């Protein structure tokens, strides 16, 4: 626009619930400037430094100032009638060769367009404010009319009688049985007529979607619990209090149907997909019911067809939906608050929150909703000119890779093929030519997917016999599977518009209970042979396997991956694994799916406690998307609120008590001498370290190997006499119990009569306790990192990823290829996450022992978080490290003198390598 935009400068003081630390002020100032300058910000702030509050106060202060600026700018344009724009534009005129009348005409068009845009923005904002006031007015009238108090409702009101009647009717419909035997019900699952292959997008108007005039901040985190924690922090801030009345904030939290659903008949379903399907089905029934009442006439066949009347009473309660939407916008609520209020007014929280988005300035949502484009579009999220803040972003690259990768097993393909054959036979006479054509194409695809897995499993090559995987580009896979002549875009468009997977799932859900026979195959070869036949006597299949009732939807996701750019992904044909033979699409280039955020958003902020090494994120998400975005990158890393010199002692230790070098490489780490030396290190350290000691191993397998060795040498008994030993469980359900017992043991050890000094926890890097667990205070006075947890270099997926990065990424300043940099970054990100478990607040203190001589190399130590790297001591001899640790704790607690005895462990007998 020709009208010059006022540039905002970060304020000297930010609204904050208390006097902020200097690093918090620096964080908020840098965040404010990054948003204003449309930067891609990478912010690192260690846990315990108030990162969430800094993000909240810094970004919302900018939003408040931005809205005030926009209001001033729009008022200035409308009041001046474009005169200011014209004068500013005249200054910009140059001695171009165009005639004067052409320049004047162009200038008038610019001014006219600017005034029109300003009026439109003003009208949209005014309309949005009116709608908000109307919603609030209706909510107050509803409370007054029906006797509603917050959290209470009089059940005798007429509206409630209507809702209860709807609930009763819906429950009766859901409980009806044996629908599968009714001829009319079959019609519900018949495919609708499909006449055109045209892309529906091409028929849409090119008119750009109208914006609602609200500048939004989207706050994104990995889990719903982290979003709930964010909302609680927001309530603590000045922006979460009513006293901050000059900037009333509207906030909404988005979540999945599983988290928000309050319909017990839907919520009790087994999987998320079933919940989604049932919810959509009930909505469709409601629309059909409103349109055609309880039945419709099939004009072609001139006969009556029954349509299910089951609907969701919470979704159909329009008055309650309005009240709930108003309540969400009116006050700051987390997911639990919204669900509770939804139950009170008997309205659907899931759809109420989606309606509330258009009235909200701050939207809190999980990774999947924001980063997965189909989900983002379905939710109605518009990123244009918005600010996106992605918290806990240390694994952002891996999260996007996992989000767009997918896998289908041979069993799923078999089941879909069998079901679709039976379905086609059942509805063969009712399918129009176009439907029949596409059904046959899908059957053709399923057969070839199954055959390519079978042939790979039957291969006589050594690789196939050993159960390894075959990795192919998309084009190579299509040729191998003889699917290179298939137009998958048309197939997917047909699947989407015909809803064939949902029809198939619903049909077999009804027919399963009536089916007495099962289809069984003695071998895959027999199955493939039988699948080519069209015997009308095929029976309906039932399965006791725990999988989707119809896995065709999962297969559709895999087919969609085959439409991705050929070099951006790979297909893995696996011949082993828990699910047997399978096909897996592995994303190589996450930047392809991240570029929409970079191009549409005003600013993207990624934040985390440990963002180092940041080169992984910059190279794979930003630099790969568009080179010009690299110039927008702004990095900020603040120190910790602790006094690093007094409260933190990180040591890179090269050798153990008897002088044996610590080099836990994959080839050397099974050395019994090395394992015994590690045992001596821990046995000496538990004599001077109070409370809890957490020892991280590279893998479960190696931890088990070390534990068995220590059992055989008697070391476990010696360790257990000082600190009770706990081991990280492989089962996620047992983690809480282990942590509770671990913390109880440490508390009991503080008693004067206790013989124990605390507890020892043997944990795994990248396991269940390396992220999201706080080993604060006595729970983690020392963290020992055993070696460097490099991933398995023999993994075909990792090798292909490294090869891809070697070809598409530039070398770093040391001349290393992109694949090698990625390999090292994966290791150091895991290390940084694990050692960051110890220091969790400003009064905490801990020792970090990095037991491997490779930590002494600058190429490794430079990738540690700066607040740790600045204090790192590189020690060659164990005696010096022991003395430093002893002095560190003696300055904080007074305890009996303890000496270092490098031979305190009995001589270990020889033991064969396991």
HELIX and SHEET records of a PDB file:
HELIX    1   1 UNK A   22  UNK A   36  1                                  15    
HELIX    2   2 UNK A   51  UNK A   80  1                                  30    
HELIX    3   3 UNK A   83  UNK A   91  1                                   9    
HELIX    4   4 UNK A  100  UNK A  146  1                                  47    
HELIX    5   5 UNK A  158  UNK A  174  1                                  17    
HELIX    6   6 UNK A  179  UNK A  181  5                                   3    
HELIX    7   7 UNK A  183  UNK A  186  1                                   4    
HELIX    8   8 UNK A  187  UNK A  189  5                                   3    
HELIX    9   9 UNK A  200  UNK A  203  5                                   4    
HELIX   10  10 UNK A  224  UNK A  236  1                                  13    
HELIX   11  11 UNK A  238  UNK A  240  5                                   3    
HELIX   12  12 UNK A  245  UNK A  247  5                                   3    
HELIX   13  13 UNK A  257  UNK A  260  1                                   4    
HELIX   14  14 UNK A  264  UNK A  267  1                                   4    
HELIX   15  15 UNK A  272  UNK A  292  1                                  21    
HELIX   16  16 UNK A  313  UNK A  316  1                                   4    
HELIX   17  17 UNK A  318  UNK A  330  1                                  13    
HELIX   18  18 UNK A  335  UNK A  345  1                                  11    
HELIX   19  19 UNK A  349  UNK A  356  1                                   8    
HELIX   20  20 UNK A  357  UNK A  359  5                                   3    
HELIX   21  21 UNK A  367  UNK A  371  1                                   5    
HELIX   22  22 UNK A  373  UNK A  379  1                                   7    
HELIX   23  23 UNK A  393  UNK A  395  5                                   3    
HELIX   24  24 UNK A  396  UNK A  404  1                                   9    
HELIX   25  25 UNK A  410  UNK A  426  1                                  17    
HELIX   26  26 UNK A  433  UNK A  457  1                                  25    
HELIX   27  27 UNK A  462  UNK A  465  1                                   4    
HELIX   28  28 UNK A  474  UNK A  480  1                                   7    
HELIX   29  29 UNK A  488  UNK A  498  1                                  11    
HELIX   30  30 UNK A  500  UNK A  512  1                                  13    
HELIX   31  31 UNK A  524  UNK A  531  1                                   8    
HELIX   32  32 UNK A  552  UNK A  561  1                                  10    
HELIX   33  33 UNK A  566  UNK A  568  5                                   3    
HELIX   34  34 UNK A  591  UNK A  600  1                                  10    
HELIX   35  35 UNK A  615  UNK A  617  1                                   3    
HELIX   36  36 UNK A  618  UNK A  623  3                                   6    
HELIX   37  37 UNK A  627  UNK A  632  5                                   6    
HELIX   38  38 UNK A  644  UNK A  647  1                                   4    
HELIX   39  39 UNK A  672  UNK A  685  1                                  14    
HELIX   40  40 UNK A  700  UNK A  713  1                                  14    
HELIX   41  41 UNK A  715  UNK A  722  1                                   8    
HELIX   42  42 UNK A  732  UNK A  734  5                                   3    
HELIX   43  43 UNK A  735  UNK A  749  1                                  15    
HELIX   44  44 UNK A  777  UNK A  780  5                                   4    
HELIX   45  45 UNK A  796  UNK A  808  1                                  13    
HELIX   46  46 UNK A  818  UNK A  835  1                                  18    
HELIX   47  47 UNK A  853  UNK A  856  5                                   4    
HELIX   48  48 UNK A  858  UNK A  861  1                                   4    
HELIX   49  49 UNK A  866  UNK A  869  1                                   4    
HELIX   50  50 UNK A  878  UNK A  890  1                                  13    
SHEET    1   A 7 UNK A 251  UNK A 253  0                                        
SHEET    2   A 7 UNK A 362  UNK A 366  1                                        
SHEET    3   A 7 UNK A 217  UNK A 221  1                                        
SHEET    4   A 7 UNK A 387  UNK A 390  1                                        
SHEET    5   A 7 UNK A 603  UNK A 608  1                                        
SHEET    6   A 7 UNK A  40  UNK A  44  1                                        
SHEET    7   A 7 UNK A 633  UNK A 637  1                                        
SHEET    1   B 2 UNK A 295  UNK A 298  0                                        
SHEET    2   B 2 UNK A 303  UNK A 306 -1                                        
SHEET    1   C 4 UNK A 406  UNK A 409  0                                        
SHEET    2   C 4 UNK A 582  UNK A 587 -1                                        
SHEET    3   C 4 UNK A 569  UNK A 574 -1                                        
SHEET    4   C 4 UNK A 469  UNK A 473 -1                                        
SHEET    1   D 7 UNK A 723  UNK A 727  0                                        
SHEET    2   D 7 UNK A 758  UNK A 764  1                                        
SHEET    3   D 7 UNK A 691  UNK A 697  1                                        
SHEET    4   D 7 UNK A 782  UNK A 786  1                                        
SHEET    5   D 7 UNK A 846  UNK A 851  1                                        
SHEET    6   D 7 UNK A 648  UNK A 653  1                                        
SHEET    7   D 7 UNK A 873  UNK A 875  1                                        
END                                                                             
